[in-house]
Amino acid sequence: MSLDPVVQQAVKRTMELGTYSQTAVSRGAGLSTATISQYLKSTPENVVYKGDIDAVQKKLKTWADREAERFMAPRPPPFAPTAISEEITTVLRLAHVERVICVVVGPPGVGKSATIDRYVRQVGDAILLTANPNWDARAILSGICAGMGAPSKGSTWQIADRVMESLTGTGRLIIVDNAEFLKYPALETLRCIQDRARMGLVLCGMQRLYDTMIGRERGLYSHLFSRVSKCTVLSGEVERADVTRIVKSVLPDASDMEMEMFVVIANDQMGGRLRDLVQVLCHLKRTMNTTHQRVSREMIREAGNLLMFRAKN
């Protein structure tokens, strides 16, 4: 049972490169923070950790190797404004400034969530809720409380009353991503909060959100539906300039012919899903790093075929 300085240095170097705290390392390696602390303080002459150090080092080496490989993996390109993201941002700003309800509907992967995240970071006073199929009215209220840094104790109506009182007059904005998962009680809770607090509300999701609000149960949602100031239905087509901007950020030397191929793939095979385009670019970068070759049409096709949409020749 002995300390391996090579493993210890690898762990320390990985922590520095990734700016990992000891808590993050403990979670990633499946060890306690106390164990991590004692291991890092140990020296070959004075092993502070008194447990099974071989087992600890094995876990830490596995963690450090995995993280080192992650550092070398291709990074997704930074956020690039697109025509769709600008359209979404305009709706978010409208709801925020005029304190109204807006709805954004669009296919998956076109940049809805990325645009919302960027807006929330920029303005600082928007509350972002990312719904899931299990969310009910109480989950909505708990999410809002978390966004305000307030406790969510008490009955549902008590929490709702505190939320409405706290938000009244603030001019803040609530954004719900994946809103197609919300059922009637959750949506009505949001409507009541917006109505009483006089604040902005944006519901963002896929086509099912729109179908729910204007479908066979339209009468049930009439209170909410009648208050929507703007409903934006995003197209599934991405502009050439947007594709070019994203591709050039990863492959600055891509030729015009290759760029045209990306445009066709982005619209015809991906249906405007920029998320899939980013995945293809990451696959390409990984292949180029491995083979030390520049991008080619065949390489683009092979990268596309790794995704579920299956790029056509």
C-alpha positions in Angstrom: 0.0 0.0 0.0 1.9 3.1 -1.2 1.2 6.5 -2.7 1.8 6.7 -6.5 3.1 10.3 -7.1 2.4 10.0 -10.9 -1.3 9.4 -10.2 -1.5 12.1 -7.6 0.1 14.6 -10.0 -2.2 13.6 -12.7 -5.2 14.3 -10.4 -3.8 17.7 -9.4 -3.1 18.6 -13.0 -6.5 17.6 -14.1 -8.1 19.6 -11.3 -6.2 22.7 -12.3 -7.0 22.3 -16.0 -10.7 21.8 -15.4 -10.9 24.1 -12.4 -12.4 21.2 -10.5 -13.1 21.5 -6.7 -12.5 18.6 -4.4 -16.3 18.2 -4.2 -16.5 17.8 -8.0 -13.7 15.3 -8.0 -15.4 13.3 -5.2 -18.6 13.1 -7.2 -16.8 12.2 -10.4 -14.7 9.5 -8.8 -17.3 8.2 -6.4 -15.2 9.0 -3.3 -15.9 11.2 -0.2 -14.5 14.8 -0.1 -12.6 13.8 3.1 -10.9 11.0 1.2 -9.9 13.3 -1.7 -8.6 15.9 0.8 -6.5 13.3 2.7 -5.2 11.8 -0.5 -4.1 15.2 -2.0 -2.3 16.1 1.3 -0.4 12.8 1.3 3.3 12.5 0.4 5.4 9.3 -0.1 6.9 9.9 3.3 3.6 10.8 5.1 0.5 9.1 3.7 -2.3 10.9 5.4 -5.1 8.7 4.0 -5.2 5.5 6.1 -7.7 3.5 4.1 -7.2 1.3 1.0 -5.1 3.8 -1.0 -4.7 1.4 -4.0 -8.5 1.3 -4.5 -8.7 5.1 -4.1 -5.9 5.6 -6.7 -7.5 3.3 -9.1 -10.7 5.3 -9.0 -8.9 8.6 -9.2 -6.8 7.5 -12.2 -9.9 6.4 -14.0 -11.4 9.8 -13.3 -8.3 11.7 -14.4 -7.9 9.7 -17.6 -11.6 10.2 -18.5 -11.4 14.0 -17.9 -8.1 14.3 -19.8 -9.8 12.6 -22.8 -12.8 15.0 -22.4 -10.4 18.0 -22.6 -9.2 16.7 -26.0 -12.7 16.1 -27.3 -14.1 18.5 -29.9 -16.0 21.4 -28.3 -19.3 22.5 -29.7 -19.1 25.9 -31.4 -20.0 29.0 -29.3 -23.5 30.4 -29.6 -24.0 32.0 -33.0 -26.9 34.4 -33.5 -29.3 33.1 -36.3 -32.4 34.4 -37.9 -34.4 32.1 -35.7 -32.6 33.1 -32.5 -33.2 36.8 -33.3 -36.9 36.0 -33.8 -37.1 34.3 -30.4 -35.2 37.1 -28.7 -37.6 39.6 -30.1 -40.5 37.7 -28.5 -38.8 37.4 -25.2 -38.1 41.1 -25.1 -41.7 41.9 -26.0 -43.1 39.8 -23.2 -40.5 41.2 -20.8 -40.9 44.9 -21.5 -44.7 45.0 -22.1 -45.4 42.4 -19.3 -47.6 40.2 -21.6 -47.9 36.5 -22.4 -46.2 35.2 -25.5 -45.9 31.7 -27.0 -43.0 30.4 -29.1 -43.5 27.1 -30.9 -41.0 25.3 -33.0 -39.4 22.0 -33.9 -36.6 20.5 -31.7 -33.0 21.5 -32.2 -33.5 24.9 -33.9 -32.0 26.9 -31.1 -35.0 27.6 -28.7 -33.3 26.5 -25.5 -29.9 28.0 -26.4 -31.4 31.4 -27.2 -33.5 31.4 -24.0 -30.4 30.5 -21.9 -28.5 33.3 -23.5 -31.3 35.8 -22.9 -31.6 34.8 -19.2 -27.9 35.3 -18.7 -27.9 38.7 -20.4 -30.9 40.2 -18.6 -30.3 38.7 -15.1 -33.9 39.1 -13.9 -35.7 36.4 -15.9 -36.8 33.2 -14.2 -36.3 30.2 -16.4 -38.3 27.0 -15.8 -37.5 23.8 -17.8 -40.6 21.6 -17.6 -40.7 17.9 -17.7 -43.6 15.4 -18.0 -43.9 15.1 -14.2 -44.5 18.8 -13.5 -47.7 19.9 -11.9 -48.8 23.2 -10.4 -46.7 22.7 -7.3 -43.6 22.0 -9.3 -44.1 25.2 -11.2 -44.4 27.2 -8.0 -41.3 25.4 -6.5 -39.4 26.3 -9.6 -40.3 29.9 -9.4 -39.4 30.0 -5.7 -36.0 28.5 -6.6 -35.6 31.2 -9.2 -36.3 33.9 -6.7 -34.2 32.3 -4.0 -37.2 31.9 -1.8 -38.4 28.9 0.2 -41.3 26.8 -1.1 -42.9 25.6 2.1 -46.6 25.4 2.8 -49.6 24.4 0.9 -49.9 25.0 -2.9 -52.2 27.9 -2.4 -50.0 29.5 0.2 -46.9 29.2 -2.0 -48.9 30.6 -4.9 -50.0 33.6 -2.8 -46.5 34.4 -1.7 -45.1 34.1 -5.2 -47.7 36.4 -6.6 -47.1 38.9 -3.8 -43.3 38.8 -4.3 -43.4 39.2 -8.0 -46.0 42.0 -8.2 -44.4 45.2 -9.4 -41.0 43.6 -10.2 -41.4 43.6 -14.0 -39.6 40.3 -14.1 -40.2 37.6 -16.8 -41.0 33.9 -16.4 -39.9 31.7 -19.3 -41.1 28.1 -19.4 -39.1 25.9 -21.8 -40.5 22.5 -22.8 -43.9 23.9 -22.0 -45.7 21.3 -24.1 -45.3 19.0 -21.1 -47.5 21.2 -18.9 -51.1 20.2 -18.1 -54.1 22.5 -17.5 -53.5 23.1 -13.7 -49.9 24.1 -14.3 -50.7 26.4 -17.2 -53.5 28.0 -15.3 -51.2 28.6 -12.3 -48.8 30.4 -14.6 -51.7 32.5 -16.1 -52.9 33.5 -12.6 -49.4 34.5 -11.5 -48.9 36.6 -14.7 -52.3 38.2 -14.4 -52.0 39.2 -10.7 -48.3 40.1 -10.7 -48.5 42.0 -14.0 -45.4 40.5 -15.4 -44.2 38.9 -18.6 -44.6 35.2 -19.4 -43.3 33.2 -22.3 -44.3 29.6 -23.0 -41.8 27.9 -25.3 -42.2 24.4 -26.7 -42.9 22.1 -29.6 -46.0 21.9 -31.8 -47.9 20.0 -29.1 -48.1 23.1 -27.0 -49.9 25.0 -29.8 -52.2 22.0 -30.5 -53.1 21.8 -26.8 -54.1 25.4 -26.6 -56.2 25.6 -29.8 -57.3 21.9 -30.1 -60.4 20.1 -29.0 -60.1 21.4 -25.4 -59.7 25.0 -26.6 -62.5 26.1 -24.3 -60.6 24.8 -21.3 -57.6 27.0 -22.1 -59.6 30.0 -23.2 -58.5 32.1 -20.2 -54.9 31.6 -21.2 -55.4 31.6 -25.0 -57.2 34.9 -25.0 -54.4 36.6 -23.2 -51.6 35.6 -25.6 -50.3 38.8 -27.1 -48.1 37.1 -29.7 -47.7 33.5 -30.8 -44.6 32.8 -33.0 -44.4 29.6 -34.9 -40.9 29.0 -36.0 -40.1 27.6 -39.4 -37.9 24.5 -39.8 -35.6 26.1 -42.3 -32.2 27.6 -41.5 -30.7 30.3 -43.7 -27.5 29.8 -45.6 -25.8 32.7 -43.8 -26.5 31.0 -40.4 -25.2 27.6 -41.6 -22.1 29.3 -42.9 -21.4 31.2 -39.7 -21.7 28.0 -37.6 -19.6 25.8 -39.9 -16.9 28.4 -40.3 -16.5 28.7 -36.6 -15.4 25.0 -36.6 -14.1 24.5 -40.1 -12.7 27.9 -41.3 -11.2 26.3 -44.4 -14.4 24.6 -45.7 -14.8 25.1 -49.4 -17.8 26.6 -51.2 -18.8 23.1 -52.4 -18.5 21.7 -48.9 -20.5 24.6 -47.5 -23.3 24.0 -50.0 -23.4 20.4 -48.8 -23.8 21.5 -45.2 -26.6 23.8 -46.2 -28.4 21.0 -48.0 -27.9 18.6 -45.1 -29.1 21.2 -42.6 -32.4 21.8 -44.3 -33.2 18.7 -46.3 -32.0 16.0 -44.0 -32.1 17.8 -40.6 -35.2 19.9 -41.1 -33.3 23.0 -39.8 -32.2 21.3 -36.6 -29.0 23.2 -35.8 -28.3 20.9 -32.9 -27.8 18.1 -35.4 -25.5 20.3 -37.5 -23.4 20.9 -34.4 -23.2 17.1 -33.7 -22.0 16.5 -37.3 -19.4 19.2 -36.9 -18.1 17.6 -33.7 -18.0 14.2 -35.4 -16.0 15.7 -38.2 -13.6 17.5 -35.9 -13.0 14.2 -34.0 -12.3 12.3 -37.3 -10.0 15.1 -38.6 -8.0 15.0 -35.3 -7.7 11.2 -35.5 -6.8 10.9 -39.2 -5.0 14.3 -39.6 -6.9 14.9 -42.8 -8.8 18.0 -43.9 -12.6 17.7 -44.3 -14.0 16.0 -47.4 -17.4 15.3 -48.9 -17.1 11.7 -48.0 -16.2 12.6 -44.4 -19.2 14.9 -44.1 -21.5 12.0 -45.3 -20.0 9.6 -42.9 -20.4 12.0 -40.0 -24.0 12.6 -41.0 -24.7 8.9 -41.0 -23.8 8.6 -37.4 -26.9 10.6 -36.5 -30.5 9.3 -36.5 -31.6 11.4 -39.4 -29.1 9.5 -41.7 -27.8 12.0 -44.3 -28.5 11.1 -47.9 -25.8 11.0 -50.5 
